[in-house]
Amino acid sequence: MPRVAVVIVTYNSADVLEGCLASLPAGAEGVELADVVVADNASKDGSTAIADRADLPVKVVQLGRNAGYAAGINAGIAALDLDGLDAVYVLNPDCRLRPGAIAPLVACLAEHQAGPRTGIVAPYMVNPDGSLQPSLRRAPTVARALVEAVIGGDRAGRLGSLGELVTDPRDYARPGAFAWVTGAAMLLSARMVREVGPWDESFLLYSEETDYCLRAADLGWRTWYEPASVIEHIGGDSGVNPMLAAMLVVNKVRLYRRRNGVVAGAAYFAAVLAGEAVRALAGRRTARAAVTALLRPSRRTKALPQ
């Protein structure tokens, strides 16, 4: 039976963590749940107490500060014995696994080892009301940034492959390879984790999963989507929180420049800025915060709230 560990990164997550932990035994049907690590970013709301009293083999790792999602993942993985594992399931605390949700993901790792190596597998993600939550992404390009600036990401995602965000429900009805997936729920091959190395903690929040998937692809590991596995994700507030929205936009521009050079990075910056400026003029607070952060580096978030 495949041995899988779970890493959950928390920060003041007491209102959702108990439900996540409670869903793990049924979600792990068909695999051996070897370890559950809760990597806590100095929560002040009792998150660690909830983890301690869970009826699971839970280990709490304290980071001592709000160091971010990537730092939490790194700390959680460091607490595991990767040599005794087949995979590590990275989860947000606001995720709920449906029964048997992990086994189909692990099966994908074994199934595709003979061809292109599958190192990351993502589930079918739904909102609490059961509706589709788009979680798949195409590779970021200047052309896609321009299209999204003009018509918006949701609409671009429904027009063939014009958008980075995949929004067409038909694309979620069948398994397949994608450039990257949202970091809320990702099964990682233990072998791949050893080869790719740690997550980049400089991103704090947002784009760290993009960076990880793309770095894995650089080494020949692909990211796979498996709709047979279903997970419920409550979701964050980057769409309504100006600080988080600005961080999301700045990080994706920074990652693109890092991977593609100064000239292409400048073109990508201009396309993203144009799209955010149009939405800022329409009165969107999150877009105004993003424009300010793009044009004034001194206003960018350098550390998460403690």
C-alpha positions in Angstrom: 0.0 0.0 0.0 1.4 3.4 -0.9 2.7 5.4 2.0 1.7 9.1 1.9 2.4 11.9 4.4 0.3 15.1 4.6 1.7 18.6 5.2 -0.8 21.3 6.2 0.4 24.9 6.6 -1.5 27.0 9.1 -1.7 30.6 10.2 -4.7 31.4 12.5 -6.6 28.5 10.9 -8.6 27.4 13.9 -11.9 27.9 12.2 -11.1 25.5 9.3 -8.3 23.1 10.5 -10.5 20.7 12.4 -12.6 20.0 9.4 -9.5 19.4 7.3 -8.0 17.0 9.8 -11.3 15.2 10.2 -11.5 14.5 6.5 -8.1 12.8 6.2 -8.9 9.3 7.4 -11.7 8.8 4.8 -9.7 10.7 2.2 -6.8 8.3 2.7 -8.8 5.2 2.0 -6.6 2.9 -0.1 -3.3 4.4 1.0 -1.3 4.3 4.3 -1.4 7.7 6.0 2.1 7.7 7.4 2.4 11.1 8.9 0.5 14.4 9.2 2.6 17.5 9.8 1.0 20.8 10.7 3.5 23.5 10.0 2.3 26.5 12.0 3.3 30.1 11.2 3.0 31.4 14.8 -0.8 31.2 15.0 -2.4 33.0 17.9 -5.9 31.4 17.7 -5.5 27.9 19.0 -4.7 26.2 15.7 -1.9 24.1 17.3 -4.2 23.0 20.1 -6.7 21.7 17.5 -3.9 19.8 15.8 -2.6 18.3 19.1 -6.0 16.8 20.0 -6.7 15.3 16.6 -7.1 11.5 16.5 -4.3 11.2 13.9 -0.5 10.8 13.9 -0.1 14.6 13.9 3.2 16.3 14.4 3.2 20.1 14.9 6.2 22.1 13.6 6.4 25.7 14.9 8.1 28.2 12.6 8.1 30.9 15.2 6.9 33.6 12.9 4.6 34.1 9.9 7.1 33.1 7.4 4.8 32.3 4.5 3.4 29.3 2.7 6.6 28.1 1.1 8.5 28.2 4.4 5.7 26.2 6.0 5.9 23.5 3.3 9.7 23.3 3.6 9.5 23.0 7.4 6.8 20.3 7.1 8.7 18.3 4.6 11.9 18.6 6.6 10.1 16.8 9.5 9.4 13.8 7.3 11.5 10.8 6.4 11.1 11.0 2.6 13.0 7.7 2.1 10.0 5.8 3.6 7.3 7.6 1.6 5.8 7.4 -1.9 4.3 10.9 -1.8 3.7 14.1 0.2 0.2 15.7 0.0 0.5 19.5 0.6 -2.8 21.0 1.7 -4.3 24.3 2.8 -6.1 24.0 6.1 -9.4 25.1 4.4 -9.5 21.9 2.2 -11.8 19.0 2.8 -11.0 15.6 1.2 -13.8 13.5 -0.2 -13.6 9.8 0.6 -10.8 8.0 -1.3 -9.4 11.3 -2.7 -5.7 10.5 -2.3 -5.5 7.1 -3.9 -6.3 8.2 -7.5 -3.5 10.8 -7.2 -0.9 8.3 -6.0 -2.0 6.0 -8.8 -1.1 8.7 -11.4 2.5 8.8 -10.1 2.9 5.0 -10.6 1.0 4.9 -13.9 3.2 7.5 -15.7 6.6 6.5 -14.4 7.3 4.6 -17.6 6.8 7.7 -19.8 7.3 11.3 -18.9 7.8 11.5 -15.2 4.8 12.7 -13.2 5.9 14.5 -10.1 2.9 16.6 -9.1 -0.7 15.6 -9.3 -3.7 17.9 -8.6 -7.3 17.0 -7.8 -10.6 18.2 -9.1 -11.3 21.2 -6.8 -14.8 22.4 -5.9 -16.3 25.3 -3.9 -18.3 24.6 -0.7 -21.5 24.6 -2.8 -20.1 21.9 -5.1 -19.4 24.1 -8.1 -16.1 23.9 -10.0 -13.3 26.0 -8.6 -10.8 26.6 -11.4 -7.4 25.4 -10.3 -5.4 24.6 -13.5 -3.1 27.0 -15.3 -1.3 27.3 -18.6 2.2 28.7 -18.9 2.4 32.4 -18.3 3.3 34.4 -21.5 3.2 38.0 -22.6 0.5 37.2 -25.2 -1.7 35.6 -22.5 -1.2 38.6 -20.2 -2.2 40.9 -23.0 -5.4 39.0 -23.7 -6.3 38.8 -20.0 -5.7 42.6 -19.8 -8.2 43.2 -22.5 -11.0 40.8 -21.8 -10.2 39.4 -18.3 -8.8 36.2 -17.1 -12.1 34.2 -16.8 -13.2 35.0 -20.3 -9.8 34.4 -21.8 -9.7 31.0 -20.1 -12.8 29.9 -22.0 -11.4 30.9 -25.4 -9.2 28.0 -26.4 -5.7 28.4 -24.8 -5.7 32.2 -24.9 -5.7 32.6 -21.1 -3.4 31.4 -18.4 -6.3 30.4 -16.1 -8.2 27.3 -17.3 -11.9 28.0 -16.9 -13.7 25.8 -19.5 -15.5 22.9 -17.5 -14.7 20.6 -20.4 -11.0 20.8 -19.5 -11.8 19.6 -16.0 -13.7 16.6 -17.2 -10.6 14.7 -18.3 -7.1 14.1 -16.9 -4.1 15.8 -18.5 -0.9 17.7 -18.1 -0.8 21.4 -17.2 2.0 24.0 -16.7 1.0 24.5 -13.0 -1.8 24.2 -10.5 -3.0 26.1 -7.5 -1.0 25.2 -4.4 -4.0 24.6 -2.1 -3.8 20.8 -2.8 -0.8 19.2 -4.5 0.4 15.6 -4.3 4.2 15.6 -4.6 6.3 12.5 -5.6 8.8 11.9 -2.8 11.4 11.2 -5.4 10.7 14.5 -7.1 10.8 16.4 -3.9 14.4 15.1 -3.2 15.4 16.1 -6.8 13.7 19.6 -7.1 14.6 20.7 -3.6 12.9 23.3 -1.3 10.2 25.7 -2.3 11.3 29.3 -2.8 10.5 31.2 0.4 11.1 34.6 -1.1 7.6 34.6 -2.6 5.9 34.5 0.9 2.5 34.0 -0.7 1.5 33.4 -4.3 3.6 32.2 -7.3 5.6 29.9 -5.1 3.6 27.0 -6.5 4.1 28.3 -10.0 7.8 28.5 -9.4 7.9 25.0 -8.0 5.9 23.4 -10.9 8.0 25.2 -13.5 11.3 24.2 -11.8 10.1 20.6 -11.6 9.3 20.8 -15.4 12.9 22.1 -16.0 14.1 18.8 -14.5 11.7 16.6 -16.5 8.8 16.3 -14.0 5.4 17.1 -15.3 2.3 18.4 -13.4 -0.8 16.2 -13.9 -4.5 16.7 -13.2 -6.7 13.8 -12.1 -10.5 14.5 -11.9 -11.2 11.2 -10.2 -9.9 12.8 -7.0 -12.2 15.5 -5.5 -11.4 18.0 -2.8 -13.4 20.9 -1.4 -11.6 24.2 -1.0 -13.2 27.1 0.9 -10.7 29.6 -0.7 -8.8 32.7 0.4 -9.4 36.4 0.2 -6.9 37.5 -2.4 -9.8 38.7 -4.5 -11.0 41.1 -1.8 -7.9 41.9 0.2 -5.9 44.7 -1.4 -2.6 43.8 0.2 -2.9 40.1 -0.9 -4.1 41.1 -4.4 -1.1 43.4 -4.8 1.3 40.7 -3.6 -0.2 38.2 -6.0 0.3 40.5 -9.0 3.8 41.6 -8.0 5.0 38.0 -7.5 3.8 36.8 -10.8 5.6 39.6 -12.6 8.7 39.0 -10.6 8.7 35.3 -11.4 8.2 35.9 -15.1 11.1 38.3 -15.2 13.3 35.9 -13.3 12.6 33.0 -15.7 12.5 35.0 -19.0 14.9 37.9 -18.7 14.7 41.7 -18.5 13.3 42.4 -22.0 10.5 39.8 -21.9 9.9 40.7 -18.2 9.4 44.3 -19.1 6.8 43.4 -21.8 5.0 41.1 -19.3 5.1 43.9 -16.7 3.5 46.3 -19.1 0.7 43.9 -20.1 -0.1 43.1 -16.4 0.0 46.8 -15.5 -2.3 47.7 -18.3 -4.9 45.2 -17.2 -4.7 46.2 -13.5 -4.9 49.9 -14.5 -8.1 49.4 -16.5 -9.7 47.6 -13.5 -8.5 50.3 -11.1 -10.1 53.0 -13.2 -13.3 51.0 -13.0 -13.1 51.3 -9.2 -11.7 48.0 -8.1 -9.8 48.5 -4.8 -7.6 45.4 -5.3 -6.5 46.6 -8.7 -5.6 50.0 -7.4 -3.4 48.3 -4.7 -1.8 46.2 -7.5 -1.0 49.3 -9.6 0.5 51.1 -6.7 2.7 48.1 -5.8 3.8 47.6 -9.4 4.8 51.3 -9.9 6.2 52.0 -6.4 8.4 49.1 -5.2 8.7 50.8 -1.8 5.0 50.1 -1.2 5.4 46.4 -1.8 4.9 43.9 1.1 8.2 42.6 2.2 7.0 40.6 5.2 3.7 39.0 6.2 1.8 40.4 9.2 2.8 38.9 12.5 
